[in-house]
Amino acid sequence: MNEEMLELAISRIAMLEQKLERYFQLLNVENELGFILKGTYILESDVEKILNGQ
């Protein structure tokens, strides 16, 4: 049982690391174009708004 709990804890830590990395990546994006260039999902209507300066 302790081994299972350890494996679960390691798995959860790995998931938290991934979430933190993603969070800091988003903090480093300076503008909407950065989101697009970094491959973050964005709606086509939002792209049009960005290109139109809205």
N, C-alpha and C positions, 0 to 999 in steps of 0.2 A: 504494500500500500504506500509506503514512503517513497518508493521508486516511482510509482505512478504520480504521486503528488509533485515530485521533483520534475518529472517530465512535463506535467501540466504547467508548473511555474515557469519553466524554461520556455515553453511554447508561448505563454502569455507575455513574457518579457520580450520575446522576439516580435510579437505582434505590436507591442507598445513601442519598440524601437522603430518599426516601420511607420507607425502613425506619427511619431515625433519627427522622423526624417521628412515625411510629407508635409507636416506642419511648417517646418523651417524652410522647406523649398517654397512653400506658398508665401511665407514672410519675405523671402528674397526676391520675389517677382515684383518688378517696379511698376508695371502697367499692364493693361489688358493684352497688348501685343505680346508681352512676355509670356502670358498664359498660353497663347496660341503657339508661340515658338517652342515652348517647353512641352507641348503635347497635351495640355490639359483640355478636357472636353469642354466645348463651348457650342452653343446653339448657333445656327446659321443666321438667325435674326439678330443675335448679339454681335456677330462679326460685322453685319451690315451697319449696325449702330456705331460700332467702333470706327469703321471706315468712313462713316459720315460725320464723325466727330461729335457724336451724341453721348 
